[in-house]
């Protein structure tokens, strides 16, 4: 039987990617004429590999012979339920890593996020317990309400700029983070930042799920009584959590699982629902709190001693940096949702405006609720949900119970959406880059949720100081990655990317960086240089008994911009003295031009299959010569 290349291409270009699996590799170098000979014995041997989905098959059914049943139950389990990408069965692990269904460029029919979807996304994301606690952290450090709000505005404007910068690559070329990072770190060394983000996403998923336990607790108390935590015996054995709290955590975790399994381009509907409910809950909570406090709020510092002089400056900076650190994951994740934009501007202005505006409004509500709660109860509450808890304890009426239940429900929904967008989705996307044969985005997201049960988030969230430490630790590692990516894309490459080379490991691929390891050593050096200044302060923050200088502690307080800036500058310097292939300008300090394009990817899969068979890529002309004198943009 001889199969023509067009027929083979049709089989593998189908969106399902599960229709037909070849006996011979589709990505091995070979002649244009591909002969696939299957004897009766071979057909019996590979019957568990070849399958046809009659509803979606792009091949004529007459071209595929019906195959016998599986020889064992375990064969069926493996090929039908464990194996994800059957088209990669006879493809090497290296080749399946380069390209798979979840990491391929997003086609036009899947790019469905318009400008209002990004507005809904950030409106939904801004309203969560974590954001309110970030705002209250400034008040815990001694700032008054307006000083704290000023840090929020500055911090989130800064964070919005980082998000827009990092999403530009993914938006223009319709690629996710695991692929975009290949351009700067190298085809194979890109696994390091990917693994880095997987670990951090799992840890932070657990933290966010633990925060989601509190609104669940409030809903249960509103139904079953405010003494419910006391009626459930505590056998948990931890000073930072009880059996009842763990039960609430587990309830939130179980309810989250079905939403974690929603496809990423469809998850926008959750954010739309969340965005509709949020304003009612947020402003309703604020009005209710102000009514109970008779309009009185604490205008000054809520601590016994207000910071002054240089102490005030560093407290102000710490509060500001906590806002940026709160965005550390979303900054890196930006390409994951930027790739679904319907147009270049869909993800630009909406994000630049929506992030500081929505987060500032949300934080103001949290700040005012905390200030009003202090006026009523004389306690500087770190979490506004503590104020809601106090409502139940002091006034356990039907109206109070209903109000607490409804507001807590929206808080739980908000926490769910944030956990998906910032953690489970990014973890799932990253894991498809490592184990594409067995893991897709859904399985990776579920793995993230499952591993969250193994973390102890109640210890990280025991106090505001530990919470700030967790944010700082999270930020210093991701900031260096973001710095390298931005320097490479905006300074060195000026928006020019050869998409085909991102999915190829040929020795002359631009992003193999002329070595068999596919590693850009410039990125490695810049990454560690970005982390190094923050390490002494980080060690002291985690283990206070290890004393460091005041300067090292202060440097750690501004860890994200330090890590981002140092890694970006070091990378640019190294790229200047040790130039790379595949860049559109010879001297990025003198040469001008911007070469970003809105990529057309509808035929990308067929083009990739043609290129991957070649032992050596055809590179006739250097990008600098090809693009000389041009300024490609949109």
C-alpha positions in Angstrom: 0.0 0.0 0.0 1.4 3.4 -1.0 0.2 6.5 0.7 0.8 9.9 -1.0 2.1 12.8 1.1 -1.1 14.7 0.7 -3.2 11.9 2.2 -0.8 11.5 5.1 -0.8 15.3 5.7 -4.6 15.3 5.7 -4.6 12.5 8.3 -2.4 14.3 10.7 -3.6 17.9 10.2 -7.1 17.1 11.5 -7.9 19.0 14.7 -8.6 16.0 16.8 -5.1 14.7 16.2 -6.3 11.2 17.2 -7.6 9.7 14.0 -4.7 7.8 12.5 -1.3 6.8 13.8 1.4 5.7 11.4 3.7 2.7 11.6 6.6 4.8 10.5 7.6 8.1 11.9 6.2 11.2 10.3 9.1 13.3 11.5 12.0 11.2 10.5 14.1 12.4 7.5 13.0 10.5 4.4 12.2 10.8 0.7 9.1 12.6 -0.5 7.5 9.3 -1.4 6.5 7.5 1.7 5.8 3.8 1.5 3.9 2.2 4.4 3.7 -1.5 4.0 1.7 -3.4 6.6 1.5 -7.2 6.4 -1.1 -9.1 8.2 1.4 -9.8 10.9 2.3 -6.1 11.2 -1.3 -5.1 11.1 -2.0 -7.4 14.0 1.0 -6.0 15.8 -0.1 -2.4 15.4 -3.9 -2.8 15.7 -3.8 -1.1 19.0 -2.2 2.0 17.4 -4.3 2.7 14.4 -7.8 3.9 15.1 -10.5 5.9 13.3 -13.0 8.4 14.7 -15.9 8.0 12.2 -17.5 11.3 13.2 -14.5 13.5 12.6 -12.2 11.6 10.4 -10.8 13.6 7.4 -9.8 10.4 5.5 -12.2 8.3 3.5 -13.3 5.4 5.6 -12.7 3.1 2.7 -9.0 3.8 2.9 -8.7 2.4 6.4 -9.1 -1.2 7.1 -11.0 -2.3 10.3 -8.7 -3.7 12.9 -9.2 -6.5 15.5 -10.0 -5.9 19.1 -7.3 -5.4 21.8 -5.6 -8.5 23.0 -5.8 -7.5 26.7 -7.7 -5.2 29.0 -4.5 -3.3 29.9 -3.7 -2.7 26.3 -7.0 -0.9 25.9 -6.5 1.1 29.1 -3.1 2.2 28.0 -3.9 3.2 24.4 -7.4 4.6 25.1 -7.0 6.3 28.5 -3.4 6.8 29.3 -1.9 7.7 26.0 -3.0 11.2 24.8 -1.3 11.8 21.5 -1.6 8.6 19.5 -0.1 10.3 16.5 3.2 10.4 18.4 3.4 6.7 19.1 6.1 6.0 16.5 7.7 9.4 17.1 10.7 9.9 19.3 10.3 11.6 22.6 12.4 14.5 21.3 10.2 15.0 18.3 6.9 14.8 20.2 8.4 17.4 22.6 8.9 19.9 19.7 5.3 20.0 18.5 2.0 18.7 19.9 -1.6 19.7 19.7 -1.7 21.8 22.9 1.4 23.8 22.1 0.9 24.5 18.4 0.1 28.1 17.3 -3.5 29.0 17.9 -5.6 29.0 14.7 -8.0 31.8 13.9 -11.1 29.8 14.9 -9.7 29.4 18.4 -8.7 33.0 18.8 -11.9 34.2 20.4 -10.8 36.7 23.1 -11.9 40.2 22.2 -11.1 43.4 24.1 -14.1 43.0 26.3 -13.1 39.4 27.2 -9.8 40.8 28.6 -11.8 43.4 30.5 -14.0 40.7 32.0 -10.9 38.6 32.7 -9.2 41.3 34.8 -12.4 42.4 36.4 -12.9 38.8 37.5 -9.3 38.3 38.5 -9.0 41.5 40.6 -11.7 40.4 43.1 -10.1 37.7 45.2 -9.0 37.3 48.8 -5.3 37.5 47.8 -5.7 41.0 46.3 -7.6 42.3 49.4 -4.8 40.9 51.6 -2.1 42.5 49.5 -3.9 45.9 50.1 -4.3 45.2 53.8 -0.6 44.2 54.1 0.4 47.9 53.7 -1.9 48.8 56.6 -0.4 46.0 58.6 3.0 47.6 58.0 1.8 51.0 59.4 0.5 52.9 56.4 -2.7 54.8 56.6 -5.5 54.2 54.1 -4.5 56.8 51.4 -0.8 55.9 51.5 -1.7 52.3 51.1 -4.0 53.0 48.2 -1.2 55.1 46.5 1.1 52.1 46.6 -1.7 50.0 45.0 -2.0 52.5 42.0 1.8 52.7 41.5 2.3 48.9 42.0 -0.4 47.8 39.6 0.5 50.3 36.9 3.9 48.8 37.0 2.5 45.3 36.9 0.3 46.2 33.9 3.3 47.3 32.0 5.0 44.0 32.7 2.0 42.0 31.6 1.6 43.9 28.3 5.3 43.5 27.6 5.3 39.7 28.2 2.0 39.1 26.4 3.2 40.8 23.2 5.1 37.8 22.0 2.3 35.4 22.6 -0.4 37.7 21.1 1.6 38.4 17.9 2.6 34.9 17.1 -0.3 33.1 18.9 2.0 31.0 21.1 2.0 29.9 24.7 4.7 30.5 27.3 6.5 27.1 26.9 7.1 28.0 23.2 7.9 31.7 23.5 10.6 31.0 26.1 12.4 28.8 23.6 13.5 31.9 21.7 15.5 33.3 24.6 16.5 30.2 26.6 16.9 27.7 23.8 14.8 24.8 22.5 15.8 22.4 25.4 17.0 24.8 28.1 13.5 26.3 28.0 12.6 23.3 30.1 14.2 24.9 33.1 12.0 28.0 33.3 9.0 25.7 32.4 9.8 23.4 35.4 10.4 26.4 37.6 7.0 27.7 36.8 5.3 24.3 37.3 6.7 24.0 40.8 5.7 27.6 41.7 2.2 27.2 40.2 1.6 24.1 42.3 2.6 25.8 45.5 0.6 28.9 44.7 -2.5 26.8 43.7 -2.4 25.3 47.2 -2.1 28.8 48.8 -5.0 30.1 46.8 -7.1 27.1 47.6 -6.4 27.5 51.2 -7.6 31.1 51.0 -10.8 29.8 49.3 -11.5 27.7 52.4 -12.4 30.8 54.4 -15.5 31.8 52.3 -16.5 28.1 52.3 -16.3 28.2 56.1 -18.4 31.4 56.3 -21.1 29.8 54.1 -21.2 26.7 56.3 -21.5 28.8 59.4 -24.2 30.9 57.9 -26.2 27.7 57.3 -25.3 25.5 60.3 -24.5 28.0 63.0 -21.6 30.2 64.0 -20.4 27.6 66.5 -19.9 25.0 63.8 -16.0 25.1 64.0 -16.3 24.3 67.8 -18.7 21.4 67.2 -16.2 19.6 65.0 -13.4 18.0 67.0 -9.9 19.0 66.1 -7.5 16.2 65.5 -5.4 17.9 62.8 -2.2 18.3 64.9 -1.0 21.6 63.5 -0.9 25.0 65.3 -1.8 26.8 62.1 -4.9 24.8 61.1 -7.8 22.7 62.5 -9.7 19.7 61.2 -12.6 22.1 60.4 -10.4 24.4 58.3 -8.9 21.5 56.4 -12.5 20.2 55.7 -13.4 23.6 54.2 -10.1 23.5 52.2 -11.0 20.1 50.8 -14.5 21.1 49.9 -13.2 24.1 47.9 -10.6 21.8 46.3 -13.3 19.2 45.2 -15.6 21.9 43.8 -12.7 23.4 41.8 -11.8 20.2 40.0 -14.5 20.3 37.3 -13.7 23.9 36.4 -10.0 23.1 36.2 -10.8 20.6 33.4 -12.5 23.3 31.2 -10.6 24.0 27.9 -8.6 27.3 28.1 -10.3 29.0 25.2 -13.7 28.3 26.8 -12.8 29.4 30.4 -13.6 33.0 29.4 -17.3 32.2 30.2 -16.4 31.6 33.9 -14.7 35.0 34.0 -17.8 36.6 32.4 -20.1 35.2 35.1 -17.6 36.2 37.7 -17.4 39.7 36.3 -21.1 40.2 36.4 -21.4 39.1 40.1 -18.3 40.9 41.5 -19.5 44.5 41.5 -22.7 43.6 43.5 -20.8 41.7 46.1 -17.9 44.1 46.4 -19.9 47.3 46.7 -22.5 45.6 48.7 -19.9 44.5 51.3 -18.5 48.0 51.4 -21.9 49.7 51.9 -22.9 47.1 54.5 -19.7 47.6 56.5 -19.9 51.4 56.4 -23.5 51.2 57.5 -22.6 49.1 60.5 -19.8 51.4 61.4 -22.1 54.4 61.0 -19.8 55.8 58.3 -16.8 56.0 60.6 -13.4 54.7 59.3 -10.0 54.9 60.9 -8.2 57.6 58.8 -4.7 57.3 60.4 -2.4 54.4 60.9 -3.9 51.3 62.5 -0.6 50.4 64.3 0.6 51.7 67.6 3.6 53.4 66.0 3.6 55.0 62.5 6.8 54.7 60.4 8.8 57.9 59.7 11.8 58.9 57.6 13.7 56.1 55.9 11.6 53.5 57.7 8.5 55.0 56.0 10.1 54.9 52.6 11.0 51.2 52.9 7.6 50.3 54.3 6.0 52.2 51.3 8.3 50.3 48.9 7.5 47.0 50.5 3.7 47.6 50.1 4.2 48.7 46.5 6.4 45.6 45.7 3.8 43.3 47.2 1.4 44.4 44.4 4.0 43.5 41.7 4.9 40.3 43.4 1.2 39.4 43.5 1.4 39.5 39.7 4.6 37.5 39.3 2.8 34.4 37.9 0.4 36.4 35.7 3.2 38.3 34.2 4.9 35.1 33.1 1.5 33.6 32.1 0.6 36.5 29.9 1.3 34.6 26.6 -1.0 31.8 27.7 -4.1 33.9 27.4 -2.6 36.6 25.1 -2.4 34.0 22.3 -6.2 33.8 22.1 -6.6 37.5 21.1 -8.7 38.1 18.0 -6.5 41.1 17.1 -3.2 42.8 18.1 -5.0 45.5 20.1 -7.4 43.3 21.8 -4.9 42.5 24.6 -3.0 45.8 24.6 -5.0 48.8 25.8 -7.6 46.8 27.7 -4.9 45.2 29.9 -2.9 48.4 30.3 -6.0 50.2 31.6 -8.0 47.5 33.3 -5.3 46.1 35.6 -4.5 49.3 37.6 -8.1 50.6 37.5 -9.9 47.4 38.6 -7.3 46.4 41.1 -7.2 49.9 42.6 -10.9 49.9 43.0 -10.9 46.4 44.6 -8.1 47.3 46.9 -9.8 50.5 48.0 -12.8 48.5 49.0 -10.6 46.2 51.0 -8.7 49.1 52.6 -12.0 50.9 53.6 -13.5 47.7 55.0 -10.3 47.1 57.1 -10.4 50.7 58.3 -14.1 50.5 59.2 -13.6 47.1 60.9 -10.9 48.7 63.0 -13.3 51.5 64.0 -15.9 48.9 65.0 -13.9 46.2 66.7 -10.5 47.8 67.4 -8.6 45.2 65.5 -6.4 45.7 62.4 -7.8 42.8 60.4 -5.4 41.5 57.7 -8.2 39.9 55.6 -11.6 41.6 55.0 -13.2 38.2 55.4 -12.3 38.4 59.1 -14.6 41.4 59.2 -17.3 39.3 57.6 -16.7 36.6 60.2 -17.1 39.3 62.9 -20.5 40.2 61.5 -21.7 36.6 62.1 -20.3 36.5 65.6 -21.9 39.7 66.7 -25.2 39.6 64.8 -26.5 36.2 63.9 -29.8 37.2 62.3 -31.4 35.8 59.2 -30.4 39.0 57.2 -26.8 38.8 58.4 -26.6 35.1 57.6 -28.0 35.6 54.1 -25.7 38.6 53.4 -22.6 36.7 54.6 -23.5 33.6 52.6 -24.0 35.6 49.3 -20.9 37.6 49.7 -18.9 34.6 50.6 -20.2 32.7 47.6 -18.9 35.4 45.3 -15.6 35.4 47.1 -15.3 31.6 46.6 -16.1 32.0 42.9 -13.6 34.7 42.6 -10.9 32.6 44.3 -11.7 29.7 41.9 -11.3 31.9 38.8 -8.0 33.4 40.0 -6.6 30.0 40.8 -7.4 28.7 37.3 -6.1 31.7 35.4 -2.9 32.1 37.5 -2.0 28.6 38.4 -3.7 25.5 37.1 -3.9 26.7 33.5 -0.2 27.7 33.4 0.8 24.4 35.1 -1.2 22.4 32.6 0.2 24.3 29.6 3.7 23.8 30.8 3.4 20.1 31.5 2.2 19.5 27.9 5.7 20.8 26.9 7.4 18.1 29.0 5.2 15.0 28.6 3.1 15.7 25.5 2.5 12.0 24.8 0.7 11.5 28.2 -0.3 14.9 29.4 -2.5 17.5 27.8 -3.6 20.8 29.4 -6.5 19.2 31.3 -4.4 16.4 32.8 -1.7 18.9 33.7 -4.2 21.2 35.4 -5.6 18.3 37.4 -2.0 17.2 38.4 -1.5 20.8 39.7 -4.7 20.5 41.7 -3.8 17.0 43.0 -0.3 18.1 44.1 -1.8 21.0 46.0 -3.1 18.6 48.6 0.5 17.6 49.3 1.5 21.3 50.1 1.0 22.8 53.6 -0.4 26.2 52.6 -1.7 26.9 56.2 1.9 27.3 57.3 2.6 29.9 54.6 -0.6 31.8 55.4 -0.2 31.9 59.2 0.5 35.6 59.3 0.9 38.6 57.0 4.7 38.4 57.4 4.8 34.8 56.1 2.4 35.8 53.3 4.8 38.6 52.3 7.7 36.2 52.4 5.9 33.8 50.1 5.2 36.5 47.6 8.8 37.6 47.7 10.1 34.1 47.2 7.7 33.6 44.3 8.8 36.8 42.6 12.5 36.6 42.6 12.7 33.5 40.5 10.1 34.5 38.0 11.4 38.1 37.6 14.7 36.9 36.2 12.9 34.7 33.6 10.7 37.7 32.6 13.7 40.0 32.3 15.5 37.7 29.9 12.4 37.1 27.7 11.7 40.9 27.4 15.3 41.8 26.7 15.6 39.1 24.0 12.3 40.0 22.3 12.2 43.8 22.5 15.9 44.7 22.5 17.8 42.0 20.6 15.2 40.6 18.2 13.0 43.8 17.8 9.9 41.6 17.6 11.3 39.3 14.9 10.7 35.6 15.4 11.1 32.7 13.0 8.2 30.6 14.2 9.3 27.4 12.3 12.7 27.4 14.1 10.9 27.4 17.5 9.5 23.9 16.7 12.7 22.4 15.2 15.8 21.0 16.8 18.0 20.8 13.7 21.6 21.8 14.4 21.2 25.0 12.3 17.9 26.1 14.0 18.4 29.6 15.3 17.1 28.6 18.8 19.4 25.6 19.2 22.1 28.3 19.6 24.7 26.2 17.7 25.0 23.4 20.3 23.4 20.0 20.6 21.9 20.9 24.0 19.7 23.6 22.6 20.9 26.0 25.4 21.4 29.7 25.3 24.2 30.2 27.8 23.6 34.0 27.8 20.1 33.4 29.2 21.6 31.0 31.9 24.1 33.6 33.1 21.6 36.4 33.0 19.1 34.3 35.0 21.4 33.6 37.8 22.7 37.2 37.8 19.1 38.3 38.3 18.6 36.0 41.2 21.9 36.6 43.0 21.2 40.1 44.4 18.0 38.9 46.1 19.3 35.7 47.6 20.9 37.1 50.9 17.7 39.0 51.7 15.6 36.0 50.8 17.6 33.7 53.1 17.2 36.2 55.9 13.5 36.4 55.3 13.1 32.7 55.5 15.5 32.1 58.3 15.8 35.3 60.5 18.6 33.7 62.5 20.9 34.1 59.4 21.8 37.8 59.7 22.5 39.9 56.7 23.2 43.6 56.2 20.4 46.2 56.0 21.3 46.9 52.4 20.7 43.2 51.5 17.3 43.3 53.2 16.3 46.5 51.4 17.4 45.1 48.1 15.2 42.1 48.7 12.2 44.4 49.4 12.4 45.6 45.8 13.2 42.1 44.5 11.0 42.0 41.4 12.4 45.0 39.5 15.9 44.2 40.7 15.7 40.7 39.3 14.0 41.8 36.1 16.4 44.7 35.5 19.6 42.9 36.3 18.8 39.9 34.2 17.6 42.0 31.2 20.8 44.2 31.3 23.2 41.3 31.7 21.5 39.4 28.8 21.7 42.5 26.5 25.4 43.0 27.3 26.2 39.4 26.6 24.2 39.5 23.4 26.1 42.6 22.3 29.5 41.1 22.8 28.5 37.6 21.8 26.0 38.0 18.9 23.5 35.4 18.0 22.1 34.2 14.6 18.6 34.8 13.6 18.3 38.5 14.7 17.2 41.2 12.3 19.8 43.9 13.3 23.6 43.6 13.7 24.0 46.3 16.4 20.9 46.8 18.5 22.4 49.9 20.0 22.6 51.7 16.7 20.4 50.0 14.2 16.7 50.9 14.1 13.6 48.9 13.1 10.7 46.9 14.5 9.9 43.6 12.8 7.0 42.2 14.7 4.2 40.7 12.5 0.7 39.3 13.0 1.5 35.7 12.2 -0.6 33.6 9.8 -0.6 30.0 11.2 -3.5 28.2 9.4 -1.1 26.1 7.4 1.7 25.9 10.0 1.2 22.2 10.8 1.7 21.1 7.2 4.7 23.4 6.8 6.2 22.0 10.0 5.9 18.4 8.8 7.7 19.3 5.6 10.5 21.0 7.4 11.0 18.5 10.2 11.8 15.7 7.7 14.8 17.5 6.4 18.1 16.6 8.0 19.3 20.3 7.6 17.2 23.4 7.4 17.4 25.5 4.3 18.6 28.9 5.4 19.5 30.9 2.3 19.9 34.3 3.8 20.4 35.8 7.2 17.4 37.7 8.7 19.5 40.8 8.9 20.0 40.8 5.1 16.5 39.7 4.4 14.9 42.4 6.6 17.4 45.2 6.0 15.7 48.5 5.4 12.3 47.1 6.4 10.2 48.0 9.4 7.5 45.4 9.8 4.8 46.2 12.3 1.1 46.4 12.6 
